[in-house]
Amino acid sequence: MTTAPAKTPRSTKPTAKKTVSQLKPAQVLSFLQNNPKFFETHRDQLTEQFTQGATVPKKGRMGAGIISLHAAKAERVSRDAENLKVRHQQLISTARGNAEIAETIFTAVLGLIPCRTLADLRKYLQNSLSEQLSVEAIRLFKIGTEETATTLTAEQINGLCPHDITTGPMDAAKHRILFGPKTSNIKSVCLMALTTDDDTLLGLLALGSTDATRFHAGQAVTLANFLRRATASVLAHAS
């Protein structure tokens, strides 16, 4: 009697099968980048995956559905173009605003030139200039040995305006000396130290606005500096 050879026991361990979950994200991404029309080409097969009550994604739409890489790129380009358009409009608006301010400052300087006396200078600054710049208060102080209604000491001016131009919110206790009864209405200030070309301190020009955002730290002061220098020049020669 011949004994049949023993059969090798069949393994009960399931054969390893590579699934999508075993793929690395980088591999999936690389495949999709090399096959940008994959979703469109296999749309019918993919649609079958949504037969359990899920919504079939509409072609060419972003969101929870499937979208081709070309459609995603087109959507991003469109979004970027819209953002650039908004930014461009903002730049145009800013440029127009700066041009209007520049014209106002240049007009103000032309008005300063005819001022020959200190009285004329004060009148122009407190009346005409305040209207041109749309600020509620403008005060001019000359440097003096003591504080008066129209003079401040060098220490006071340097304390109030440590730089050529100082902008920021109103400090009632600190700025009352400048604006007197108007202090309670002023919300922001622009202070200009009036100096000669050799940095000799002549006085202080103080602008006050009821708009809290009109003058603030960090804003550009190029045009304000032009006005500061012109005012200082006129003050130096006013009798």
Secondary structure, 3 states (H helix, E strand, C coil): CCCCCCCCCCCCCCCCCCCHHHCCHHHHHHHHHHCCCHHHHCHHHHHHHHCCCCCCCCCCCCCCCCCCHHHHHHHHHHHHHHHHHHHHHHHHHHHHHHHHHHHHHHHHHHHHCCCCCHHHHHHHHHHHHHHHHCCCEEEEEEECCCCCCCEECHHHHHHHCCCCEEEEECCHHHHHHHHHHHHHCCCEEEEEEEECCCCCEEEEEEEEECCCCCCCCCCCCHHHHHHHHHHHHHHHHCC
